[in-house]
């Protein structure tokens, strides 16, 4: 995969989050493997693996959306977008960013009180392991949304005067170019 260039300090921060988050699935696999071995080989199941995998998975899910936005790999209807003149593309991009910012503000505004309360009372999950998943994930949702809004504004500013790109639907296919690749050409 070719990554989009990093264009500012916010992109570097998002990129840094992604580098941490890309190792988290391996951590989840490792602890689940540990659980399976402990449960079925040693007949000593753990109390913490399920909740820990939920906790780490929640963080991965949140940061993945932020990384996708930084990489410009979010959904866009290129058939219409590519046909539009530059001023209309800029209008589409501006409206999109406005929608993202309004959504982020609304969720942060509506969820701040609950997230603050869960964090301040250090609300736990209510299981035997009892990790503080609600106390950490609820504020992380709001923090991620703030970064998401800032990242979308950063993308808009950087991409404003960028030359338009055209997209071919074949770009989305991961198939080898059989006809032009000499290693796949038959010579019988």
N, C-alpha and C positions, 0 to 999 in steps of 0.2 A: 504494500500500500504506500502510495506517495502522499505524504502529509502536506497540508496547506502551509504556506509560510507563516511564521509568527511575525505579527506586524506591530506589536506594542507590548507594554508591560503586562496588560491584562491577558494577552495571548500567551505570554510566557508563564503566567500564573496558572492558566487553564491547562497548558501543556504539562506543567509540573504536576498538577492534580492527576492528570491522565496517566503519567508515568507511575505514580503510586497505585492508582486504581487498576492498572493493567496487570499487576502482580496479585491483586486481591483474589481473583478467581482461583489461582493456584493455591492460595492459602485456604480457601473454602474446600477445594478438592482434598487437600492434605488433611484437614481436620475431619472431614467426613470419612476419609479412608481410615484415619485413626479410630473414629467411632465404630466403623464396621469391624475392624480388627478387635477392638476392645469388647464389643458386644458379642460377636459370634465365635471368636477364638478363645478369649479369656473369660467370657460370660460376665463381664463387668462393664455395663454400658455407662456412658458419661451423662452428666446432667447439663453440660454446657454447650455441646457441639451444635445442636439444632438452633438454639437462640443466637449463638455466635455467628453461624452462617447467615441467619436472617439479618442480623445487625450489619455485618460486612456487606452482604448483598444489597441492602438498602442504600448504603453509601455508594456502591458501584453504580447502581441504577441512577442515582441523582447526578453523579459526576459525568456519567456517560452522555447525558443530554447536553451538558455544558460543552463537553469536548466535540460532540457532533456539530453544535452551532459554530464553534471556533473553526472547525474544518470545512464549514459550508456544505455539510453533507445532509442537511435537513431536506425535507420534502419541498420541491418546487415544481410547478407544472411548466416544464421547459418548452413545450410546444407553443404555449401562449406567450411565455416570457421572452423567448427568442424572436418571436415575430414582432414584438412591440418595439417602438423607437426608444432611444436612450432616455428621453424625458419621462416616458411612461414606465420604464423599468425603475427609474429612480423614484417615481411615485409609488409603484408597487412595493419597493424596498422600504420606503418611508412609512407607508401604511402598515406594513408588516411589523416594523420596529415599534411603531406606536401601539399596535395591538399587544405585542409582547410586554412592553413597558406598563401599559394599563393593567394587563393580567397580573404582572408581578406586583405592582402596587396594591391591587385589590387583594391578592392572597396574603401579602405581608401585612396589610392593614387589618384584614379579617382574622389572621392567624397569630398575630403577635402576642396577644393576651394569653391565649392557650399555650403557645410555645414557651412563653416566659414563665407561666405558672408551672408547667411540667418540668422545666429546667430548674426553677428555684426550689421546688419540693423534691427534686431528683426522683421523679416518678419512674418506677421500675416496671418490668414486664409481667410480674405476678406469677412466675413459675419457680421451680426449685432453684434454678441458677439465678434467676431474678436480675438480669442485666438492666441497666438504665436505657433501654431502647427508646421509649417515648421521650425521655428527658434529653436525648441527644439527636434523634432523627427529626423530631418536630422543628427544633431550631435550625438544623441542617437544611431542611426543606426551604425555609425562609432565606437563609444565607445563600443557598444555591440559586434561588430565584432572583435575588439581588444581582449576583454575578451573571446570571443569564441575561438580565436586562442590560447590564453594563456591556456584556460581550456583544449583544445585538447592536447596541449603539456604536461600539468600536468597529464592528464589521461594516456598518453603514458608512461611517466616516472614512474608513480605509478604501472601501469599494466604490465610493461616490464617483470619482473621476476615472475609474478603471475602464479599460476598453471592454466592450461587450464580448462575451464568449458565446459561440454557438455550440450546441450540444447535439450529439448524434445518439439516438437510442442504442446503437451498438456499443457505445462507450460503457454502458451499464452491464454488458455481458462479459463474463470472465472466460471466454472461449479463445483458444489459440487461433491465430490467423493461419489456418491450414494451407490456403492457397499460395501465400507468399513466403512461407517459412521453408527454406531449402531442406531442413532436416525432416520435414514431413512430406516432401514431394516424392512421389513414386517415379522411378525412372525405368520401368520395365518396358 
